[in-house]
Amino acid sequence: MQCRAGCGACCVAPSIVTPFWGMPRGKPAGVACVHLTPERLCALFGDPRRPDVCSAFQADIAVCGDSRAAALANLEQLEILSRPD
């Protein structure tokens, strides 16, 4: 599956615990990355400063669903389920 243009759910829902360019404290879950453009695209796509976790993410129907709302809900649920006890 190709990323849904204008979605950006993966740039909002998950947390990123490691520091990266532009976000030296990482990114909390539910907060848009500072590199998410108004068109909901990644301004660091293809840039070596892009976090490894973002570069490794592959859009998949099981995660992204059939809409941005579904992707946000699925990613939020995965974030909750992956929290340490």
N, C-alpha and C positions, 0 to 999 in steps of 0.2 A: 504494500500500500504506500502511496505517496502522501506526504504531509498535506493536510487540508489547508489551502491558502487562506490566510486571514484567521486562522484558529488561535495559535499561540497558547493553547491550554498547558502545554508542557513547559512553557516559560512562566507560568503563574502558579499552578497547583503544587508542584513538588518543592521541597526544600533542597538547598544545596549547602552542605555544611562546611565545605572547604572555601577559603577565600579565592576570589578570582578577579580579574581586571574589572574595575568599576564597582565591585562589591567586595571590599576587603574583609567583611564579616560574613560572607556567604549570603544566602538568600533564604528568608523564612518562607515556609509554605503559605500559599495564598497571596503572596506579594509578587507583583510583576517584576521581572528582571529589568534592570535599567537599560538593557540592550534590546528590549522588545519595542519595535517601532510602532507608530500609530496605526500602521497597516497590519499589525500583529505578526511581524516577521522578525527574525533574529538578525540584528545588525552585525553580529559576530560570525555569521555563517561562513565557514571556510577560513576563518581567521584563527591563527594558532593560539590566540588569547581566549578563545571559546573554551569553557570548562569541558573536561574530558567526559563527564557524565552527559552533557548535552550532545557532544559529538557522537557518543555511543548510542544515544536513543534512536530507536527505529520505530516509526509509526506502524501500528498494527491495529487491525479492526477490533481486537479484543480489548485494547486499551483506549483507542480513540473513538470507538463507537461510530455512530452515523451523523454526529453533529458536534459542534464545539461544546454545547452543554453536556452531552454525554461524556466527552473527553474530560472535561473539568470534573464531573462527578466521579468517573472511574479513577482518575489520577488522585483526587482527594482521598478516595477510599484506600487506594494503594499506599498513600502517604500515612494514613492512620494505621493501617495494618503493619507497616514496616517500622513503626516507632519502637525503640527499645522498651522493654518492660519497666 
